[in-house]
Amino acid sequence: MPNIKSAIKRVKVSEKRRLRNASQKSALRTAVKAFESAVAANNVESAKVALIAASKKLDKAVTKGLIHKNAANRKKSRLAKKLNELVAKA
């Protein structure tokens, strides 16, 4: 544990941020999994809604600095591709 006042504050702040980041990243993964489960169940309507929610979470994660912009765009593209394949099958 640090003794210097500013270092003590940095530890507190970084821990708070780490917890917030972990929470947001977990919510992001949950949104993506919800979309994937809707696709696996061949449910087009719920998949469309889940895709919008997952895209929103991905965009939010980029603005918060959790993931890189290109990583989010790549994930959104792959999710949209899965939805398009599902719609084409149905």
N, C-alpha and C positions, 0 to 999 in steps of 0.2 A: 504494500500500500504506500503510495507516495506521501511525502511530508510537506511538499510545497503546495501552497494554497491553490495556485492555478492548475497544478497537476491533479490535485484532488477533484477540482471542478471538471477537468477534462475526462476523468474516469467516470464521473457521474453522468456527464452529458453523453459520452460515447455509449455507455450502457443503455441509457434511455433511447438513443437513436437505434442501437442494435435491436432492442426489443420491438420498436416501432417498425423497423425494416423487416424483421422476421415475421411480424404479424401481417404486413402488407404482402410479403412474398408468399406466405401461406394462403392468403385469400386469393391471390393471383392463381396459384396452382389449383386451388379448389374450383375456381371458375373454369379453368381449362379442362379439368377432369369432368365437370358437369357437362360441358359441351361434348366431350369424347364419349361419355356414357349415353347421351342423347343420340349421338350418331350410331353408337353400337346397338341401340334399341330401335334404330330406323325411324325415329320420331322427328320428322322434318320441322314441324312447328316449334317444338321445344328446343331443337338444335339451333334454329335461327335466333331465338331469344337468347340462348346461351352464348352464341357467337358474339352477339352485340355486347353482352355483359363481359365476356372474356376480352374482347377488343378494348373495351373501356378500361378494364383493369390493366391491360398491357400498356395502353397509352399513359395511364396514371403512373405506372411504375417507371416509365421513361422520364416523366417530368420530375419525379421524386429522386431519380438517379439510382434506382434499384437495378435496372437492366439497361443495356445499351440500346440505342434507337434501332439499329439494324437487327438486333436479336428480336426485338418486339415485332418489327415489320416481317421478319422471316416467320415467326410463330403465327402471326395473324394470317399471313399468306397461306401457310400450310393448313390452318384451321378452315379458311375459306375454301380451299381446294377440297377438303374432306366434305364440306357441306355441299359444294357443287356436284361432287360425285354421288352423294346421297340423293340430291334432287333429281339428277339425271337417271338414277336407278328407279326412283319412285314414279 
